[in-house]
Amino acid sequence: MKLQFVYDDTIRVPDEVASLVGVSHFGNVRFRKRLLYEHARSLAVEAGRVATVHLVSGADRRSLESELADVSGQRYVYWPASTVAQDRDRAIHFLRHARHVEENLVLRDADGVRPLLAVLDAPTMRCFVARGLLLAASDFFEQPVARFAPVPNELACVDLTRYDAIVRFLSGGFDARFFNRLSGDEYTIVKQSSDCAKLRGEFAFYDLLPASLQSHFVRPFDYREAHGTASYRMERLAIPDMAMQWIHGALSEAEFEHFLDRMFQFLATRPTIRQPPEALRARADELYVHKVSARLAALETAPCFARIDAILTATGVGGVRGLVEDYRDLHARLTRNVGDDRCVSHGDLCFSNILYDKRLRLARFIDPRGARTEDELYLDRYYDVAKLSHSILGGYDYINNDAYEVQINENLEATLWMPDAGQAGRQRMFIERLPRHGFRYPLVRLYEMSLFLSMLPLHQDVPKKVLAFLLTVARIGRELRTLCDHRDAPPRLAA
């Protein structure tokens, strides 16, 4: 029997949820680098021989209603876009067997009220579509029990129309790269790694922090080592990370200003170590010069290096080495007589490591760089600011969440496209705050360049992403050369 997967994206996004994800259709919510619609459609593809219908408008519904007029002998999986299945393997198994089930099925939420998905025969589906689907016929499944057999929620489906549910769901999307593995339960997260030294440093970081800064961080507990792995627990906070909110445009300019208040309050209250200029310069060179060289050497051994280098050479930026030499030249020009103090630093203050509730203006940091001694808490005072900048100005989170394209123009040159998310006003707020807090804009962007260069080998498993980072380096480099040549020119916002 044929099976059709009907993905109903006409479900209204409640205002409270829309304020979090910034979209009008649940299918456009981005989770783990893909839209929810793409996640759902991939289930149907992997289930095999399951045609997909994506309903977005009333016209789509009427078209489906017309198609159903003469259909018989077919079954339908009705999947509201507000429903996500957290157990992917069981969802695929469910779809594979749905065509063989003769009765109509409905899976409800934990309260037994809201339908999360249904399997319907053609006559029932025809009636349901005619009544306007779940948006207009929420009581459709309130029929005699014999008509809709209940299905246990073995797929771990959740209803994203509830604010608390979507926050919990999205906050579980931490991107644990390489050796890290995340697990846990509804109330805690367990972070586990084969790199015991790194995890030991992350765990020790909190207790080494000055008491005045501990409230900014989620406290780890229950550290363990056994059989070559280490782990610790953290409280699972129902707070979304800033990366998710940023790429969805979920914060208004006023809300983003409050967020910046919190970030710069943290930056301003960090304890400082004052050292001789030559010592400060040596420590800064470790971060911004030697680290870049080491990471470039690592990238040159990657299988994708030659192809990426060829594309950049054809694009006219001198290849990978040309971009690195350009960075080194800018570093020499912009850091003359610069010797900033060292401050206590998070060490990886990108948006994905910042949990932020805009309603409460509550911020908590996760996944710090780690430290084994008090001295290791301290980094160059610009480092955390540059991390913020590579999210706000550099577009890191769009690239990291696959919300970008590398395009080839008419001259066969690679260009980087990212969606116009209306972030210019928020970027301007960040830029205007920098001098008020003692940070020079050109230095922030220079160190941001170093961050993009340093992360290249860490993402070599996705060559397109590496290319996008390098195109970003080229863009920042062009801006900084303009600033060096025209020192009175105002900073340009990131494109």
C-alpha positions as CSV (number, residue, x, y, z in Angstrom):
1,M,0.0,0.0,0.0
2,K,1.3,3.5,-0.9
3,L,2.2,5.9,2.0
4,Q,2.3,9.6,1.8
5,F,4.0,11.9,4.4
6,V,2.0,15.1,4.9
7,Y,4.0,17.7,6.7
8,D,1.6,20.4,7.9
9,D,3.5,23.7,8.2
10,T,0.4,25.7,8.4
11,I,0.4,25.3,12.2
12,R,0.4,28.7,13.8
13,V,3.6,29.5,15.8
14,P,2.4,31.0,19.1
15,D,3.6,34.5,19.9
16,E,5.7,33.4,22.8
17,V,7.5,30.8,20.7
18,A,7.8,33.1,17.8
19,S,9.6,35.6,20.1
20,L,12.2,32.9,20.7
21,V,12.8,31.5,17.2
22,G,11.8,34.5,15.1
23,V,10.0,32.5,12.4
24,S,6.4,32.2,11.3
25,H,6.6,28.5,10.3
26,F,7.9,25.7,12.5
27,G,9.5,24.1,9.5
28,N,11.9,27.0,9.3
29,V,13.4,26.5,12.8
30,R,17.0,25.6,12.4
31,F,18.2,22.8,14.7
32,R,21.6,21.0,14.4
33,K,22.4,22.8,11.2
34,R,19.2,21.9,9.3
35,L,15.7,23.2,9.2
36,L,13.1,21.1,11.0
37,Y,11.3,20.5,7.7
38,E,14.6,19.0,6.4
39,H,14.9,16.8,9.5
40,A,11.3,15.5,9.0
41,R,11.7,15.0,5.3
42,S,14.9,13.0,5.8
43,L,12.9,10.6,8.0
44,A,10.5,9.9,5.1
45,V,13.4,9.5,2.7
46,E,15.2,7.0,5.0
47,A,11.9,5.1,5.5
48,G,11.9,4.5,1.8
49,R,9.1,4.9,-0.9
50,V,7.4,7.6,1.2
51,A,6.2,10.6,-0.9
52,T,6.3,13.9,0.9
53,V,3.8,16.8,0.7
54,H,4.8,20.0,2.4
55,L,1.8,22.2,3.3
56,V,2.7,25.9,3.9
57,S,-0.4,27.8,2.8
58,G,-4.1,27.5,2.4
59,A,-3.5,27.1,-1.3
60,D,-1.3,24.0,-0.6
61,R,-4.2,22.6,1.5
62,R,-6.7,23.1,-1.2
63,S,-4.4,21.5,-3.7
64,L,-4.1,18.4,-1.5
65,E,-7.9,18.4,-1.0
66,S,-8.3,18.3,-4.8
67,E,-5.9,15.4,-5.2
68,L,-7.6,13.4,-2.5
69,A,-11.0,13.6,-4.3
70,D,-10.2,10.5,-6.4
71,V,-7.7,8.7,-4.2
72,S,-8.3,5.3,-2.6
73,G,-6.1,2.5,-1.3
74,Q,-3.5,4.9,0.1
75,R,-2.5,5.8,3.7
76,Y,-1.2,9.0,5.0
77,V,1.1,10.0,7.9
78,Y,-0.1,13.4,9.1
79,W,2.8,15.2,10.7
80,P,2.3,18.7,12.2
81,A,5.4,20.8,11.8
82,S,5.1,21.6,15.5
83,T,6.0,17.9,16.3
84,V,9.5,16.6,16.4
85,A,10.6,13.0,17.0
86,Q,13.6,12.9,19.3
87,D,14.2,9.2,18.7
88,R,15.1,9.2,15.0
89,D,15.6,5.4,14.6
90,R,12.2,4.6,16.0
91,A,10.6,7.3,13.9
92,I,12.0,5.7,10.7
93,H,10.8,2.3,11.9
94,F,7.4,3.7,12.5
95,L,7.1,5.2,9.0
96,R,8.3,2.0,7.4
97,H,5.5,0.0,9.0
98,A,2.7,2.7,8.8
99,R,1.7,1.6,5.3
100,H,0.8,-1.9,6.6
101,V,-1.4,-0.7,9.5
102,E,-5.1,-1.0,8.6
103,E,-6.6,1.1,11.4
104,N,-6.3,4.9,11.9
105,L,-3.8,5.8,14.6
106,V,-3.2,8.9,16.6
107,L,-0.3,9.8,18.9
108,R,-1.1,12.4,21.6
109,D,0.9,14.5,23.9
110,A,1.7,13.4,27.5
111,D,-1.6,15.0,28.7
112,G,-3.5,13.0,26.1
113,V,-4.9,16.2,24.6
114,R,-3.0,17.5,21.6
115,P,-2.5,15.2,18.6
116,L,1.2,15.0,17.8
117,L,0.9,12.9,14.6
118,A,-1.6,10.5,13.0
119,V,-1.8,7.7,10.4
120,L,-5.0,7.9,8.4
121,D,-6.7,6.1,5.5
122,A,-7.7,8.0,2.4
123,P,-11.4,8.7,3.4
124,T,-10.4,9.9,6.8
125,M,-7.6,12.1,5.5
126,R,-10.0,13.5,2.9
127,C,-12.4,14.5,5.6
128,F,-9.6,15.9,7.8
129,V,-8.2,18.1,5.0
130,A,-11.7,19.3,4.1
131,R,-12.2,20.5,7.6
132,G,-9.0,22.5,7.5
133,L,-6.4,20.2,9.2
134,L,-5.3,20.6,12.8
135,L,-5.3,24.4,12.6
136,A,-9.0,24.6,12.0
137,A,-10.2,21.2,13.2
138,S,-8.4,20.7,16.5
139,D,-11.3,18.6,17.7
140,F,-11.2,16.2,14.7
141,F,-9.5,13.4,16.7
142,E,-12.1,13.7,19.5
143,Q,-14.1,10.9,17.8
144,P,-15.2,7.6,19.3
145,V,-12.2,5.7,20.5
146,A,-12.7,2.9,18.0
147,R,-12.0,5.3,15.1
148,F,-8.5,6.3,16.2
149,A,-6.4,3.8,17.9
150,P,-3.9,5.4,20.4
151,V,-0.1,5.0,19.8
152,P,2.4,5.1,22.6
153,N,5.0,7.8,22.3
154,E,8.0,5.5,21.7
155,L,9.3,8.1,19.2
156,A,9.8,10.6,22.0
157,C,7.8,13.2,20.2
158,V,7.5,16.7,21.7
159,D,5.0,19.5,21.0
160,L,6.9,22.7,20.1
161,T,3.9,24.9,20.5
162,R,4.8,24.9,24.2
163,Y,7.5,27.4,25.1
164,D,9.0,25.2,27.8
165,A,9.1,22.3,25.4
166,I,10.9,24.1,22.5
167,V,13.4,25.7,24.9
168,R,14.3,22.3,26.3
169,F,14.4,20.8,22.8
170,L,16.7,23.5,21.3
171,S,18.9,23.7,24.4
172,G,19.7,20.1,23.9
173,G,21.3,20.8,20.6
174,F,24.8,21.5,21.8
175,D,27.3,20.8,19.1
176,A,29.8,18.4,20.7
177,R,32.7,18.1,18.2
178,F,35.2,15.3,17.9
179,F,35.9,13.7,21.3
180,N,33.0,15.1,23.3
181,R,29.8,13.3,23.9
182,L,26.7,14.7,25.6
183,S,24.0,12.7,27.4
184,G,22.0,13.1,30.5
185,D,18.3,13.4,31.5
186,E,15.7,16.1,31.8
187,Y,17.5,17.9,34.6
188,T,21.2,17.4,34.0
189,I,23.7,17.1,31.1
190,V,26.6,14.7,31.2
191,K,29.7,15.8,29.2
192,Q,32.1,12.9,28.5
193,S,35.4,12.9,26.7
194,S,38.4,10.7,25.9
195,D,40.6,13.8,26.4
196,C,40.7,13.5,30.2
197,A,43.2,16.4,30.6
198,K,40.9,18.8,28.7
199,L,37.8,17.8,30.7
200,R,39.7,17.9,33.9
201,G,40.7,21.5,33.1
202,E,37.1,22.5,32.3
203,F,35.9,21.1,35.6
204,A,38.7,22.8,37.6
205,F,38.0,26.1,35.8
206,Y,35.0,27.0,37.9
207,D,36.6,26.5,41.3
208,L,39.6,28.5,40.2
209,L,37.4,31.4,39.2
210,P,37.2,34.5,41.5
211,A,34.0,34.4,43.4
212,S,32.8,37.6,41.7
213,L,32.7,35.8,38.3
214,Q,31.3,32.4,39.3
215,S,27.7,33.6,38.9
216,H,28.2,34.0,35.2
217,F,29.0,30.3,34.7
218,V,27.0,27.1,34.9
219,R,28.7,25.1,37.7
220,P,29.9,21.6,36.9
221,F,29.7,18.7,39.4
222,D,30.2,15.0,39.8
223,Y,33.6,14.7,38.0
224,R,34.7,11.1,37.2
225,E,37.5,9.3,35.4
226,A,37.4,5.7,34.4
227,H,38.6,3.5,31.6
228,G,40.3,6.3,29.7
229,T,37.4,8.7,29.7
230,A,36.4,11.6,31.9
231,S,32.9,13.1,32.6
232,Y,31.1,15.7,34.6
233,R,27.6,16.9,35.0
234,M,25.9,20.3,34.6
235,E,22.4,21.4,35.4
236,R,20.3,21.4,32.3
237,L,18.9,24.9,32.1
238,A,15.8,25.6,30.0
239,I,17.5,28.5,28.4
240,P,18.3,28.8,24.7
241,D,21.8,29.6,23.5
242,M,22.5,32.8,21.7
243,A,23.7,31.1,18.5
244,M,20.2,29.7,18.0
245,Q,18.5,33.1,18.8
246,W,21.0,35.1,16.6
247,I,20.5,33.0,13.4
248,H,16.7,33.2,13.8
249,G,16.8,36.9,14.5
250,A,14.9,36.4,17.7
251,L,16.2,39.4,19.7
252,S,14.9,42.9,18.9
253,E,17.5,45.7,18.9
254,A,16.4,46.7,22.4
255,E,16.7,43.1,23.6
256,F,20.1,42.8,22.1
257,E,21.2,45.9,23.8
258,H,20.3,44.3,27.2
259,F,22.3,41.3,26.1
260,L,25.3,43.5,25.4
261,D,24.9,45.1,28.8
262,R,25.4,41.7,30.4
263,M,28.4,40.8,28.2
264,F,30.3,44.1,28.7
265,Q,29.5,44.0,32.5
266,F,31.3,40.6,32.6
267,L,34.2,42.0,30.5
268,A,34.5,45.1,32.7
269,T,34.6,43.2,36.0
270,R,37.3,40.6,35.1
271,P,40.3,40.7,37.4
272,T,43.5,41.8,35.6
273,I,47.2,40.9,35.8
274,R,49.6,43.6,34.9
275,Q,53.0,42.4,33.5
276,P,56.0,44.0,31.7
277,P,55.2,44.8,28.1
278,E,57.6,42.2,26.7
279,A,55.9,39.4,28.8
280,L,52.4,40.5,27.7
281,R,53.6,40.6,24.1
282,A,55.0,37.1,24.3
283,R,51.7,35.7,25.7
284,A,49.7,37.5,23.1
285,D,51.9,36.1,20.3
286,E,51.2,32.6,21.6
287,L,47.5,33.3,21.0
288,Y,47.5,35.3,17.8
289,V,50.7,34.4,15.9
290,H,52.1,31.0,17.0
291,K,48.7,29.3,17.3
292,V,47.8,30.5,13.8
293,S,51.0,29.0,12.4
294,A,50.5,25.7,14.1
295,R,46.9,25.4,12.9
296,L,47.9,26.3,9.3
297,A,50.5,23.5,9.4
298,A,47.8,21.1,10.6
299,L,45.4,22.3,7.8
300,E,48.1,21.8,5.1
301,T,48.1,18.0,5.9
302,A,44.3,17.8,5.4
303,P,43.0,16.1,2.2
304,C,40.9,19.1,1.4
305,F,43.7,21.6,1.5
306,A,44.8,21.5,-2.1
307,R,41.3,22.0,-3.4
308,I,40.5,24.9,-1.1
309,D,43.8,26.5,-1.9
310,A,43.1,26.3,-5.6
311,I,39.7,27.9,-5.2
312,L,41.2,30.8,-3.2
313,T,44.0,31.2,-5.7
314,A,41.5,31.5,-8.5
315,T,39.5,34.0,-6.4
316,G,42.6,36.3,-6.4
317,V,43.4,36.3,-2.6
318,G,46.7,34.4,-2.9
319,G,45.5,31.1,-1.7
320,V,45.5,30.0,1.9
321,R,49.1,31.0,2.5
322,G,48.5,34.4,0.9
323,L,45.7,35.1,3.4
324,V,47.9,34.0,6.3
325,E,50.7,36.3,5.1
326,D,48.1,39.1,4.8
327,Y,47.1,38.5,8.4
328,R,50.7,38.5,9.6
329,D,51.3,41.8,7.8
330,L,48.2,43.4,9.3
331,H,49.2,42.0,12.8
332,A,52.6,43.7,12.5
333,R,51.1,47.0,11.4
334,L,48.2,47.1,14.0
335,T,50.0,45.7,17.1
336,R,53.0,48.0,17.2
337,N,53.5,49.3,20.7
338,V,50.4,47.3,21.9
339,G,50.8,45.5,25.2
340,D,47.4,44.9,26.8
341,D,46.9,43.4,30.2
342,R,45.7,39.8,30.8
343,C,42.3,39.2,32.2
344,V,40.3,36.2,33.5
345,S,38.7,34.9,30.3
346,H,36.1,32.3,29.4
347,G,38.4,31.4,26.5
348,D,35.6,30.5,24.0
349,L,33.0,33.1,24.4
350,C,31.1,32.4,21.2
351,F,27.3,32.6,21.0
352,S,26.8,28.8,21.2
353,N,28.5,28.9,24.7
354,I,26.2,31.6,26.0
355,L,22.8,30.7,27.4
356,Y,20.5,33.7,27.4
357,D,16.9,34.3,28.5
358,K,15.9,37.6,27.1
359,R,12.8,37.8,29.3
360,L,14.8,37.6,32.5
361,R,18.0,39.1,31.0
362,L,19.7,36.1,32.4
363,A,23.1,34.9,30.9
364,R,25.1,31.8,31.8
365,F,28.3,30.6,30.2
366,I,29.1,27.0,29.4
367,D,32.2,25.1,28.0
368,P,35.0,27.4,29.1
369,R,38.5,26.9,27.7
370,G,39.6,25.2,31.0
371,A,42.4,25.8,33.4
372,R,44.6,23.7,35.7
373,T,46.2,26.7,37.6
374,E,45.1,30.2,38.4
375,D,47.5,31.7,35.9
376,E,45.8,29.7,33.1
377,L,42.6,31.6,33.8
378,Y,44.2,34.7,32.3
379,L,44.3,35.5,28.6
380,D,44.9,38.6,26.5
381,R,42.0,41.0,27.4
382,Y,40.9,41.2,23.8
383,Y,40.4,37.4,23.4
384,D,36.8,37.1,24.7
385,V,35.8,40.3,22.8
386,A,37.2,38.8,19.6
387,K,35.1,35.7,20.2
388,L,32.0,37.8,20.6
389,S,32.9,39.7,17.5
390,H,33.3,36.6,15.3
391,S,29.7,35.8,16.2
392,I,28.3,39.3,15.9
393,L,30.4,40.7,13.0
394,G,31.9,37.6,11.4
395,G,28.9,35.5,10.9
396,Y,30.4,32.4,12.6
397,D,27.1,31.0,13.7
398,Y,25.5,31.3,10.3
399,I,28.4,29.3,8.8
400,N,28.5,26.8,11.7
401,N,24.8,26.2,11.3
402,D,25.0,25.8,7.5
403,A,23.0,28.9,6.9
404,Y,25.3,30.2,4.1
405,E,26.3,29.5,0.6
406,V,29.6,29.6,-1.2
407,Q,28.8,30.9,-4.7
408,I,30.8,31.2,-7.9
409,N,30.4,34.5,-9.7
410,E,30.7,35.3,-13.4
411,N,34.5,35.5,-13.1
412,L,34.6,32.1,-11.5
413,E,35.6,33.6,-8.2
414,A,34.2,32.2,-4.9
415,T,32.0,34.5,-2.9
416,L,30.3,34.0,0.5
417,W,26.6,34.5,0.8
418,M,24.7,34.7,4.1
419,P,21.1,35.6,4.7
420,D,20.2,39.2,5.3
421,A,18.9,38.8,8.8
422,G,18.7,42.5,9.6
423,Q,21.5,42.5,12.0
424,A,23.2,45.7,11.0
425,G,21.7,47.7,13.9
426,R,22.8,45.1,16.4
427,Q,26.3,45.1,14.9
428,R,26.5,48.8,15.2
429,M,25.6,48.7,18.9
430,F,28.5,46.3,19.4
431,I,31.0,48.5,17.5
432,E,29.9,51.6,19.3
433,R,30.5,50.0,22.7
434,L,34.0,48.9,22.0
435,P,35.8,52.3,22.5
436,R,33.6,53.1,25.5
437,H,35.1,50.0,27.2
438,G,38.7,50.6,26.0
439,F,38.8,48.3,23.0
440,R,40.1,49.4,19.6
441,Y,37.9,48.2,16.7
442,P,40.8,47.3,14.3
443,L,42.4,45.1,17.0
444,V,39.1,43.3,17.7
445,R,38.7,42.5,14.0
446,L,42.4,41.5,13.6
447,Y,42.1,39.0,16.5
448,E,38.8,37.8,15.1
449,M,40.7,37.0,11.9
450,S,43.1,34.9,14.0
451,L,40.2,33.0,15.4
452,F,38.8,32.1,12.0
453,L,42.3,31.0,10.9
454,S,42.9,29.0,14.1
455,M,39.7,27.0,13.8
456,L,40.3,25.8,10.2
457,P,41.8,22.3,10.8
458,L,39.1,21.7,13.5
459,H,36.4,21.8,10.7
460,Q,38.3,20.0,7.9
461,D,35.6,17.3,7.9
462,V,33.4,19.9,6.2
463,P,35.7,21.5,3.5
464,K,32.9,24.0,2.4
465,K,32.9,25.4,5.9
466,V,36.7,25.8,5.9
467,L,36.4,27.7,2.6
468,A,33.7,29.9,4.1
469,F,35.9,30.8,7.1
470,L,38.7,31.7,4.7
471,L,36.5,33.9,2.6
472,T,35.5,35.6,5.9
473,V,39.2,36.1,6.7
474,A,39.6,37.7,3.3
475,R,36.7,40.1,3.8
476,I,37.9,41.2,7.2
477,G,41.4,41.7,5.8
478,R,40.1,43.9,3.1
479,E,38.4,46.1,5.6
480,L,41.4,46.3,7.9
481,R,43.7,47.3,5.0
482,T,41.2,50.1,4.2
483,L,41.3,51.2,7.8
484,C,45.1,51.2,7.9
485,D,45.2,53.3,4.7
486,H,42.5,55.7,5.8
487,R,42.7,55.9,9.5
488,D,39.8,58.4,9.8
489,A,37.4,56.1,7.9
490,P,34.5,54.7,10.0
491,P,34.4,50.9,10.5
492,R,32.2,49.1,8.0
493,L,29.7,46.6,9.1
494,A,30.1,43.0,8.3
495,A,28.3,42.1,5.1
